């Protein structure tokens, strides 16, 4: 899911511009491409500022890393490291702790 979101942030603009070129005219496709750079930049910036902690925002992140941070912070999805056993002591199935740092897990409680 993170790869799909990262891929769409990277190449979604070009796909939309190609679809516009196929559906209408190359002039409209160029306008869509230029507008898409602005829109996808705003979306990328919003995801980055919403999910990456302020102490770590000074580092450069690619689209995949932004998508991974966003999904892990807002939707409690993590990249699979090792299979985990289910615990019945109130811990989140995907988080390492009690889910207090995960917005989705905190809302479930």
TAUR-V737785 format. One record per backbone hydrogen bond with DSSP energy under -1.0 kcal/mol. NH is the residue of the N-H (numbers start at 1). CO is the residue of the C=O. If there is no record, write none. Layout:
NH|CO + NH|CO
This chain:
5|1 + 6|2 + 7|3 + 8|4 + 9|5 + 10|6 + 11|7 + 12|8 + 15|11 + 16|12 + 17|13 + 18|14 + 19|15 + 20|16 + 21|17 + 22|18 + 23|19 + 24|20 + 29|25 + 30|26 + 31|27 + 32|28 + 33|29 + 34|30 + 35|31 + 36|32 + 37|33 + 38|34 + 39|35 + 40|36 + 41|37 + 42|38 + 43|39 + 44|40 + 45|41 + 46|42 + 47|43 + 48|44 + 49|45 + 50|46 + 51|47 + 52|48 + 56|53 + 66|62 + 67|63 + 68|64 + 69|65 + 70|66 + 71|67 + 72|68 + 73|69 + 74|70 + 75|71 + 77|71 + 92|97 + 103|73 + 106|102 + 107|103 + 108|104
